[in-house]
């Protein structure tokens, strides 16, 4: 799943499942990975990617992303 956000400074993209945290504390046994990249031609534009391997019924729900920065 991908999410794009723009901000100054460039935001960090955080992911949630059913409005709770996802990909933390090892709850997913390492199946979940979060990455993000900054657009080389527009440093205020960030694309976040959420990858879940070996998807199962417990992964069903409402996924959302939120853009955070320190401003």
PDB file of N, CA, C and O in Angstrom:
ATOM      1  N   UNK A   1       0.863  -1.160   0.000  1.00  0.00           N
ATOM      2  CA  UNK A   1       0.000   0.000   0.000  1.00  0.00           C
ATOM      3  C   UNK A   1       0.911   1.224   0.000  1.00  0.00           C
ATOM      4  O   UNK A   1       1.928   1.242   0.693  1.00  0.00           O
ATOM      5  N   UNK A   2       0.550   2.248  -0.775  1.00  0.00           N
ATOM      6  CA  UNK A   2       1.348   3.466  -0.796  1.00  0.00           C
ATOM      7  C   UNK A   2       0.515   4.676  -0.390  1.00  0.00           C
ATOM      8  O   UNK A   2      -0.702   4.708  -0.573  1.00  0.00           O
ATOM      9  N   UNK A   3       1.201   5.665   0.165  1.00  0.00           N
ATOM     10  CA  UNK A   3       0.583   6.913   0.601  1.00  0.00           C
ATOM     11  C   UNK A   3       1.568   8.031   0.288  1.00  0.00           C
ATOM     12  O   UNK A   3       2.764   7.903   0.548  1.00  0.00           O
ATOM     13  N   UNK A   4       1.068   9.116  -0.267  1.00  0.00           N
ATOM     14  CA  UNK A   4       1.917  10.254  -0.603  1.00  0.00           C
ATOM     15  C   UNK A   4       1.476  11.475   0.196  1.00  0.00           C
ATOM     16  O   UNK A   4       0.283  11.739   0.343  1.00  0.00           O
ATOM     17  N   UNK A   5       2.451  12.213   0.706  1.00  0.00           N
ATOM     18  CA  UNK A   5       2.147  13.426   1.480  1.00  0.00           C
ATOM     19  C   UNK A   5       3.199  14.486   1.178  1.00  0.00           C
ATOM     20  O   UNK A   5       4.320  14.182   0.771  1.00  0.00           O
ATOM     21  N   UNK A   6       2.808  15.720   1.386  1.00  0.00           N
ATOM     22  CA  UNK A   6       3.718  16.844   1.145  1.00  0.00           C
ATOM     23  C   UNK A   6       3.738  17.714   2.392  1.00  0.00           C
ATOM     24  O   UNK A   6       2.707  17.920   3.032  1.00  0.00           O
ATOM     25  N   UNK A   7       4.919  18.226   2.736  1.00  0.00           N
ATOM     26  CA  UNK A   7       5.023  19.112   3.881  1.00  0.00           C
ATOM     27  C   UNK A   7       6.408  19.714   3.981  1.00  0.00           C
ATOM     28  O   UNK A   7       7.343  19.280   3.308  1.00  0.00           O
ATOM     29  N   UNK A   8       6.522  20.707   4.822  1.00  0.00           N
ATOM     30  CA  UNK A   8       7.801  21.338   5.066  1.00  0.00           C
ATOM     31  C   UNK A   8       7.976  21.500   6.578  1.00  0.00           C
ATOM     32  O   UNK A   8       7.254  22.277   7.203  1.00  0.00           O
ATOM     33  N   UNK A   9       8.910  20.789   7.156  1.00  0.00           N
ATOM     34  CA  UNK A   9       9.818  19.848   6.526  1.00  0.00           C
ATOM     35  C   UNK A   9       9.090  18.595   6.032  1.00  0.00           C
ATOM     36  O   UNK A   9       7.934  18.358   6.382  1.00  0.00           O
ATOM     37  N   UNK A  10       9.775  17.807   5.226  1.00  0.00           N
ATOM     38  CA  UNK A  10       9.171  16.587   4.679  1.00  0.00           C
ATOM     39  C   UNK A  10       8.636  15.722   5.823  1.00  0.00           C
ATOM     40  O   UNK A  10       9.338  15.503   6.810  1.00  0.00           O
ATOM     41  N   UNK A  11       7.407  15.231   5.700  1.00  0.00           N
ATOM     42  CA  UNK A  11       6.804  14.472   6.791  1.00  0.00           C
ATOM     43  C   UNK A  11       7.284  13.025   6.874  1.00  0.00           C
ATOM     44  O   UNK A  11       7.822  12.469   5.916  1.00  0.00           O
ATOM     45  N   UNK A  12       7.071  12.440   8.043  1.00  0.00           N
ATOM     46  CA  UNK A  12       7.234  11.006   8.261  1.00  0.00           C
ATOM     47  C   UNK A  12       5.839  10.400   8.090  1.00  0.00           C
ATOM     48  O   UNK A  12       4.865  10.940   8.615  1.00  0.00           O
ATOM     49  N   UNK A  13       5.733   9.302   7.372  1.00  0.00           N
ATOM     50  CA  UNK A  13       4.432   8.669   7.165  1.00  0.00           C
ATOM     51  C   UNK A  13       4.289   7.504   8.130  1.00  0.00           C
ATOM     52  O   UNK A  13       5.089   6.569   8.122  1.00  0.00           O
ATOM     53  N   UNK A  14       3.268   7.574   8.953  1.00  0.00           N
ATOM     54  CA  UNK A  14       2.952   6.552   9.950  1.00  0.00           C
ATOM     55  C   UNK A  14       1.739   5.763   9.468  1.00  0.00           C
ATOM     56  O   UNK A  14       0.814   6.341   8.897  1.00  0.00           O
ATOM     57  N   UNK A  15       1.732   4.464   9.690  1.00  0.00           N
ATOM     58  CA  UNK A  15       0.636   3.597   9.243  1.00  0.00           C
ATOM     59  C   UNK A  15      -0.167   3.094  10.424  1.00  0.00           C
ATOM     60  O   UNK A  15       0.368   2.877  11.512  1.00  0.00           O
ATOM     61  N   UNK A  16      -1.471   2.911  10.196  1.00  0.00           N
ATOM     62  CA  UNK A  16      -2.367   2.375  11.228  1.00  0.00           C
ATOM     63  C   UNK A  16      -3.285   1.318  10.624  1.00  0.00           C
ATOM     64  O   UNK A  16      -3.622   1.361   9.441  1.00  0.00           O
ATOM     65  N   UNK A  17      -3.674   0.380  11.462  1.00  0.00           N
ATOM     66  CA  UNK A  17      -4.671  -0.627  11.104  1.00  0.00           C
ATOM     67  C   UNK A  17      -5.775  -0.528  12.139  1.00  0.00           C
ATOM     68  O   UNK A  17      -5.533  -0.677  13.337  1.00  0.00           O
ATOM     69  N   UNK A  18      -6.995  -0.276  11.670  1.00  0.00           N
ATOM     70  CA  UNK A  18      -8.139  -0.075  12.565  1.00  0.00           C
ATOM     71  C   UNK A  18      -7.824   0.975  13.632  1.00  0.00           C
ATOM     72  O   UNK A  18      -8.195   0.823  14.796  1.00  0.00           O
ATOM     73  N   UNK A  19      -7.141   2.029  13.222  1.00  0.00           N
ATOM     74  CA  UNK A  19      -6.798   3.188  14.037  1.00  0.00           C
ATOM     75  C   UNK A  19      -5.803   2.878  15.151  1.00  0.00           C
ATOM     76  O   UNK A  19      -5.581   3.710  16.031  1.00  0.00           O
ATOM     77  N   UNK A  20      -5.208   1.698  15.122  1.00  0.00           N
ATOM     78  CA  UNK A  20      -4.139   1.350  16.065  1.00  0.00           C
ATOM     79  C   UNK A  20      -2.823   1.296  15.306  1.00  0.00           C
ATOM     80  O   UNK A  20      -2.799   1.397  14.079  1.00  0.00           O
ATOM     81  N   UNK A  21      -1.749   1.138  16.029  1.00  0.00           N
ATOM     82  CA  UNK A  21      -0.427   1.076  15.388  1.00  0.00           C
ATOM     83  C   UNK A  21      -0.254  -0.239  14.655  1.00  0.00           C
ATOM     84  O   UNK A  21      -0.867  -1.248  15.003  1.00  0.00           O
ATOM     85  N   UNK A  22       0.580  -0.214  13.645  1.00  0.00           N
ATOM     86  CA  UNK A  22       0.905  -1.406  12.873  1.00  0.00           C
ATOM     87  C   UNK A  22       2.420  -1.456  12.695  1.00  0.00           C
ATOM     88  O   UNK A  22       3.085  -0.421  12.720  1.00  0.00           O
ATOM     89  N   UNK A  23       2.957  -2.639  12.519  1.00  0.00           N
ATOM     90  CA  UNK A  23       4.390  -2.831  12.280  1.00  0.00           C
ATOM     91  C   UNK A  23       5.232  -2.364  13.458  1.00  0.00           C
ATOM     92  O   UNK A  23       6.272  -1.738  13.252  1.00  0.00           O
ATOM     93  N   UNK A  24       4.830  -2.637  14.638  1.00  0.00           N
ATOM     94  CA  UNK A  24       5.669  -2.268  15.773  1.00  0.00           C
ATOM     95  C   UNK A  24       5.665  -3.404  16.787  1.00  0.00           C
ATOM     96  O   UNK A  24       4.783  -4.263  16.771  1.00  0.00           O
ATOM     97  N   UNK A  25       6.621  -3.398  17.634  1.00  0.00           N
ATOM     98  CA  UNK A  25       6.730  -4.363  18.719  1.00  0.00           C
ATOM     99  C   UNK A  25       6.763  -5.812  18.249  1.00  0.00           C
ATOM    100  O   UNK A  25       6.527  -6.720  19.045  1.00  0.00           O
ATOM    101  N   UNK A  26       7.054  -6.047  16.963  1.00  0.00           N
ATOM    102  CA  UNK A  26       7.191  -7.401  16.465  1.00  0.00           C
ATOM    103  C   UNK A  26       5.930  -8.243  16.497  1.00  0.00           C
ATOM    104  O   UNK A  26       6.001  -9.467  16.388  1.00  0.00           O
ATOM    105  N   UNK A  27       4.764  -7.599  16.646  1.00  0.00           N
ATOM    106  CA  UNK A  27       3.519  -8.365  16.753  1.00  0.00           C
ATOM    107  C   UNK A  27       3.259  -9.203  15.511  1.00  0.00           C
ATOM    108  O   UNK A  27       2.544 -10.204  15.571  1.00  0.00           O
ATOM    109  N   UNK A  28       3.833  -8.802  14.396  1.00  0.00           N
ATOM    110  CA  UNK A  28       3.553  -9.473  13.126  1.00  0.00           C
ATOM    111  C   UNK A  28       4.642 -10.474  12.745  1.00  0.00           C
ATOM    112  O   UNK A  28       4.656 -10.963  11.615  1.00  0.00           O
ATOM    113  N   UNK A  29       5.554 -10.786  13.667  1.00  0.00           N
ATOM    114  CA  UNK A  29       6.633 -11.746  13.422  1.00  0.00           C
ATOM    115  C   UNK A  29       7.481 -11.370  12.214  1.00  0.00           C
ATOM    116  O   UNK A  29       7.948 -12.250  11.490  1.00  0.00           O
ATOM    117  N   UNK A  30       7.683 -10.082  11.990  1.00  0.00           N
ATOM    118  CA  UNK A  30       8.541  -9.625  10.915  1.00  0.00           C
ATOM    119  C   UNK A  30       7.918  -9.650   9.530  1.00  0.00           C
ATOM    120  O   UNK A  30       8.636  -9.479   8.545  1.00  0.00           O
ATOM    121  N   UNK A  31       6.623  -9.855   9.413  1.00  0.00           N
ATOM    122  CA  UNK A  31       5.962  -9.886   8.105  1.00  0.00           C
ATOM    123  C   UNK A  31       5.734  -8.491   7.553  1.00  0.00           C
ATOM    124  O   UNK A  31       5.508  -8.333   6.353  1.00  0.00           O
ATOM    125  N   UNK A  32       5.786  -7.494   8.392  1.00  0.00           N
ATOM    126  CA  UNK A  32       5.406  -6.132   8.031  1.00  0.00           C
ATOM    127  C   UNK A  32       6.648  -5.264   7.851  1.00  0.00           C
ATOM    128  O   UNK A  32       7.595  -5.346   8.633  1.00  0.00           O
ATOM    129  N   UNK A  33       6.631  -4.435   6.813  1.00  0.00           N
ATOM    130  CA  UNK A  33       7.753  -3.529   6.563  1.00  0.00           C
ATOM    131  C   UNK A  33       7.221  -2.168   6.125  1.00  0.00           C
ATOM    132  O   UNK A  33       6.314  -2.076   5.298  1.00  0.00           O
ATOM    133  N   UNK A  34       7.805  -1.111   6.697  1.00  0.00           N
ATOM    134  CA  UNK A  34       7.463   0.262   6.337  1.00  0.00           C
ATOM    135  C   UNK A  34       8.699   0.910   5.733  1.00  0.00           C
ATOM    136  O   UNK A  34       9.801   0.775   6.263  1.00  0.00           O
ATOM    137  N   UNK A  35       8.510   1.615   4.619  1.00  0.00           N
ATOM    138  CA  UNK A  35       9.615   2.372   4.034  1.00  0.00           C
ATOM    139  C   UNK A  35       9.052   3.680   3.495  1.00  0.00           C
ATOM    140  O   UNK A  35       7.843   3.815   3.307  1.00  0.00           O
ATOM    141  N   UNK A  36       9.918   4.619   3.254  1.00  0.00           N
ATOM    142  CA  UNK A  36       9.489   5.858   2.624  1.00  0.00           C
ATOM    143  C   UNK A  36      10.618   6.445   1.815  1.00  0.00           C
ATOM    144  O   UNK A  36      11.795   6.208   2.089  1.00  0.00           O
ATOM    145  N   UNK A  37      10.237   7.222   0.802  1.00  0.00           N
ATOM    146  CA  UNK A  37      11.231   7.856  -0.061  1.00  0.00           C
ATOM    147  C   UNK A  37      10.817   9.295  -0.318  1.00  0.00           C
ATOM    148  O   UNK A  37       9.632   9.618  -0.388  1.00  0.00           O
ATOM    149  N   UNK A  38      11.810  10.143  -0.455  1.00  0.00           N
ATOM    150  CA  UNK A  38      11.595  11.554  -0.759  1.00  0.00           C
ATOM    151  C   UNK A  38      11.829  11.753  -2.249  1.00  0.00           C
ATOM    152  O   UNK A  38      12.806  11.250  -2.803  1.00  0.00           O
ATOM    153  N   UNK A  39      10.942  12.477  -2.885  1.00  0.00           N
ATOM    154  CA  UNK A  39      11.036  12.753  -4.322  1.00  0.00           C
ATOM    155  C   UNK A  39      12.283  13.607  -4.583  1.00  0.00           C
ATOM    156  O   UNK A  39      12.444  14.671  -3.985  1.00  0.00           O
ATOM    157  N   UNK A  40      13.150  13.147  -5.461  1.00  0.00           N
ATOM    158  CA  UNK A  40      14.405  13.869  -5.719  1.00  0.00           C
ATOM    159  C   UNK A  40      14.189  15.237  -6.356  1.00  0.00           C
ATOM    160  O   UNK A  40      15.027  16.125  -6.200  1.00  0.00           O
ATOM    161  N   UNK A  41      13.084  15.422  -7.068  1.00  0.00           N
ATOM    162  CA  UNK A  41      12.824  16.723  -7.692  1.00  0.00           C
ATOM    163  C   UNK A  41      11.955  17.628  -6.823  1.00  0.00           C
ATOM    164  O   UNK A  41      11.804  18.812  -7.123  1.00  0.00           O
ATOM    165  N   UNK A  42      11.381  17.080  -5.745  1.00  0.00           N
ATOM    166  CA  UNK A  42      10.542  17.866  -4.835  1.00  0.00           C
ATOM    167  C   UNK A  42      10.738  17.325  -3.424  1.00  0.00           C
ATOM    168  O   UNK A  42      10.022  16.409  -3.020  1.00  0.00           O
ATOM    169  N   UNK A  43      11.691  17.866  -2.660  1.00  0.00           N
ATOM    170  CA  UNK A  43      12.006  17.320  -1.338  1.00  0.00           C
ATOM    171  C   UNK A  43      10.899  17.465  -0.297  1.00  0.00           C
ATOM    172  O   UNK A  43      11.040  16.965   0.819  1.00  0.00           O
ATOM    173  N   UNK A  44       9.808  18.136  -0.636  1.00  0.00           N
ATOM    174  CA  UNK A  44       8.678  18.213   0.295  1.00  0.00           C
ATOM    175  C   UNK A  44       7.688  17.073   0.072  1.00  0.00           C
ATOM    176  O   UNK A  44       6.740  16.922   0.842  1.00  0.00           O
ATOM    177  N   UNK A  45       7.896  16.266  -0.974  1.00  0.00           N
ATOM    178  CA  UNK A  45       6.979  15.184  -1.341  1.00  0.00           C
ATOM    179  C   UNK A  45       7.552  13.838  -0.909  1.00  0.00           C
ATOM    180  O   UNK A  45       8.645  13.454  -1.324  1.00  0.00           O
ATOM    181  N   UNK A  46       6.799  13.125  -0.069  1.00  0.00           N
ATOM    182  CA  UNK A  46       7.231  11.835   0.474  1.00  0.00           C
ATOM    183  C   UNK A  46       6.221  10.762   0.083  1.00  0.00           C
ATOM    184  O   UNK A  46       5.012  10.988   0.137  1.00  0.00           O
ATOM    185  N   UNK A  47       6.722   9.598  -0.311  1.00  0.00           N
ATOM    186  CA  UNK A  47       5.870   8.447  -0.571  1.00  0.00           C
ATOM    187  C   UNK A  47       6.218   7.367   0.436  1.00  0.00           C
ATOM    188  O   UNK A  47       7.362   6.920   0.516  1.00  0.00           O
ATOM    189  N   UNK A  48       5.221   6.954   1.201  1.00  0.00           N
ATOM    190  CA  UNK A  48       5.391   5.880   2.169  1.00  0.00           C
ATOM    191  C   UNK A  48       4.815   4.587   1.614  1.00  0.00           C
ATOM    192  O   UNK A  48       3.806   4.603   0.908  1.00  0.00           O
ATOM    193  N   UNK A  49       5.452   3.476   1.931  1.00  0.00           N
ATOM    194  CA  UNK A  49       4.999   2.176   1.462  1.00  0.00           C
ATOM    195  C   UNK A  49       4.879   1.224   2.647  1.00  0.00           C
ATOM    196  O   UNK A  49       5.786   1.118   3.472  1.00  0.00           O
ATOM    197  N   UNK A  50       3.752   0.542   2.714  1.00  0.00           N
ATOM    198  CA  UNK A  50       3.514  -0.493   3.712  1.00  0.00           C
ATOM    199  C   UNK A  50       3.447  -1.823   2.978  1.00  0.00           C
ATOM    200  O   UNK A  50       2.650  -1.982   2.054  1.00  0.00           O
ATOM    201  N   UNK A  51       4.276  -2.778   3.381  1.00  0.00           N
ATOM    202  CA  UNK A  51       4.292  -4.107   2.777  1.00  0.00           C
ATOM    203  C   UNK A  51       4.030  -5.138   3.860  1.00  0.00           C
ATOM    204  O   UNK A  51       4.682  -5.131   4.905  1.00  0.00           O
ATOM    205  N   UNK A  52       3.075  -6.022   3.610  1.00  0.00           N
ATOM    206  CA  UNK A  52       2.782  -7.119   4.528  1.00  0.00           C
ATOM    207  C   UNK A  52       2.912  -8.420   3.750  1.00  0.00           C
ATOM    208  O   UNK A  52       2.203  -8.642   2.769  1.00  0.00           O
ATOM    209  N   UNK A  53       3.817  -9.268   4.194  1.00  0.00           N
ATOM    210  CA  UNK A  53       4.019 -10.562   3.553  1.00  0.00           C
ATOM    211  C   UNK A  53       3.144 -11.629   4.218  1.00  0.00           C
ATOM    212  O   UNK A  53       2.794 -11.515   5.392  1.00  0.00           O
ATOM    213  N   UNK A  54       2.805 -12.645   3.466  1.00  0.00           N
ATOM    214  CA  UNK A  54       2.003 -13.763   3.980  1.00  0.00           C
ATOM    215  C   UNK A  54       0.718 -13.278   4.641  1.00  0.00           C
ATOM    216  O   UNK A  54       0.432 -13.611   5.791  1.00  0.00           O
ATOM    217  N   UNK A  55      -0.043 -12.496   3.908  1.00  0.00           N
ATOM    218  CA  UNK A  55      -1.284 -11.902   4.417  1.00  0.00           C
ATOM    219  C   UNK A  55      -2.229 -13.000   4.893  1.00  0.00           C
ATOM    220  O   UNK A  55      -2.352 -14.052   4.265  1.00  0.00           O
ATOM    221  N   UNK A  56      -2.896 -12.733   6.022  1.00  0.00           N
ATOM    222  CA  UNK A  56      -3.893 -13.673   6.544  1.00  0.00           C
ATOM    223  C   UNK A  56      -5.107 -12.906   7.039  1.00  0.00           C
ATOM    224  O   UNK A  56      -5.129 -11.677   6.971  1.00  0.00           O
ATOM    225  N   UNK A  57      -6.115 -13.607   7.534  1.00  0.00           N
ATOM    226  CA  UNK A  57      -7.374 -12.978   7.970  1.00  0.00           C
ATOM    227  C   UNK A  57      -7.172 -11.941   9.065  1.00  0.00           C
ATOM    228  O   UNK A  57      -7.953 -10.995   9.161  1.00  0.00           O
ATOM    229  N   UNK A  58      -6.153 -12.093   9.884  1.00  0.00           N
ATOM    230  CA  UNK A  58      -5.900 -11.121  10.953  1.00  0.00           C
ATOM    231  C   UNK A  58      -5.445  -9.771  10.418  1.00  0.00           C
ATOM    232  O   UNK A  58      -5.444  -8.783  11.153  1.00  0.00           O
ATOM    233  N   UNK A  59      -5.058  -9.717   9.147  1.00  0.00           N
ATOM    234  CA  UNK A  59      -4.614  -8.467   8.538  1.00  0.00           C
ATOM    235  C   UNK A  59      -5.764  -7.648   7.960  1.00  0.00           C
ATOM    236  O   UNK A  59      -5.544  -6.542   7.466  1.00  0.00           O
ATOM    237  N   UNK A  60      -6.982  -8.173   8.016  1.00  0.00           N
ATOM    238  CA  UNK A  60      -8.142  -7.465   7.468  1.00  0.00           C
ATOM    239  C   UNK A  60      -8.471  -6.253   8.334  1.00  0.00           C
ATOM    240  O   UNK A  60      -8.268  -6.280   9.547  1.00  0.00           O
ATOM    241  N   UNK A  61      -8.978  -5.196   7.715  1.00  0.00           N
ATOM    242  CA  UNK A  61      -9.405  -4.024   8.456  1.00  0.00           C
ATOM    243  C   UNK A  61      -9.194  -2.747   7.676  1.00  0.00           C
ATOM    244  O   UNK A  61      -8.933  -2.768   6.473  1.00  0.00           O
ATOM    245  N   UNK A  62      -9.309  -1.634   8.379  1.00  0.00           N
ATOM    246  CA  UNK A  62      -9.179  -0.308   7.780  1.00  0.00           C
ATOM    247  C   UNK A  62      -7.747   0.185   7.955  1.00  0.00           C
ATOM    248  O   UNK A  62      -7.310   0.465   9.071  1.00  0.00           O
ATOM    249  N   UNK A  63      -7.024   0.289   6.849  1.00  0.00           N
ATOM    250  CA  UNK A  63      -5.663   0.809   6.864  1.00  0.00           C
ATOM    251  C   UNK A  63      -5.702   2.312   6.594  1.00  0.00           C
ATOM    252  O   UNK A  63      -6.498   2.788   5.784  1.00  0.00           O
ATOM    253  N   UNK A  64      -4.840   3.045   7.278  1.00  0.00           N
ATOM    254  CA  UNK A  64      -4.745   4.478   7.035  1.00  0.00           C
ATOM    255  C   UNK A  64      -3.295   4.909   7.233  1.00  0.00           C
ATOM    256  O   UNK A  64      -2.506   4.239   7.900  1.00  0.00           O
ATOM    257  N   UNK A  65      -2.979   6.048   6.631  1.00  0.00           N
ATOM    258  CA  UNK A  65      -1.650   6.618   6.839  1.00  0.00           C
ATOM    259  C   UNK A  65      -1.849   8.033   7.368  1.00  0.00           C
ATOM    260  O   UNK A  65      -2.860   8.683   7.103  1.00  0.00           O
ATOM    261  N   UNK A  66      -0.861   8.486   8.118  1.00  0.00           N
ATOM    262  CA  UNK A  66      -0.883   9.861   8.597  1.00  0.00           C
ATOM    263  C   UNK A  66       0.498  10.459   8.399  1.00  0.00           C
ATOM    264  O   UNK A  66       1.510   9.794   8.620  1.00  0.00           O
ATOM    265  N   UNK A  67       0.532  11.696   7.990  1.00  0.00           N
ATOM    266  CA  UNK A  67       1.788  12.400   7.751  1.00  0.00           C
ATOM    267  C   UNK A  67       2.116  13.235   8.987  1.00  0.00           C
ATOM    268  O   UNK A  67       1.292  14.028   9.444  1.00  0.00           O
ATOM    269  N   UNK A  68       3.309  13.056   9.520  1.00  0.00           N
ATOM    270  CA  UNK A  68       3.735  13.760  10.721  1.00  0.00           C
ATOM    271  C   UNK A  68       5.039  14.495  10.444  1.00  0.00           C
ATOM    272  O   UNK A  68       5.918  13.982   9.750  1.00  0.00           O
ATOM    273  N   UNK A  69       5.156  15.693  10.988  1.00  0.00           N
ATOM    274  CA  UNK A  69       6.450  16.364  10.973  1.00  0.00           C
ATOM    275  C   UNK A  69       6.600  17.141  12.260  1.00  0.00           C
ATOM    276  O   UNK A  69       5.667  17.203  13.060  1.00  0.00           O
ATOM    277  N   UNK A  70       7.756  17.733  12.468  1.00  0.00           N
ATOM    278  CA  UNK A  70       8.017  18.377  13.752  1.00  0.00           C
ATOM    279  C   UNK A  70       7.681  19.863  13.765  1.00  0.00           C
ATOM    280  O   UNK A  70       8.118  20.582  14.664  1.00  0.00           O
ATOM    281  N   UNK A  71       6.925  20.331  12.803  1.00  0.00           N
ATOM    282  CA  UNK A  71       6.526  21.741  12.761  1.00  0.00           C
ATOM    283  C   UNK A  71       5.134  21.931  13.300  1.00  0.00           C
ATOM    284  O   UNK A  71       4.636  23.056  13.340  1.00  0.00           O
TER     285      UNK A  71
END
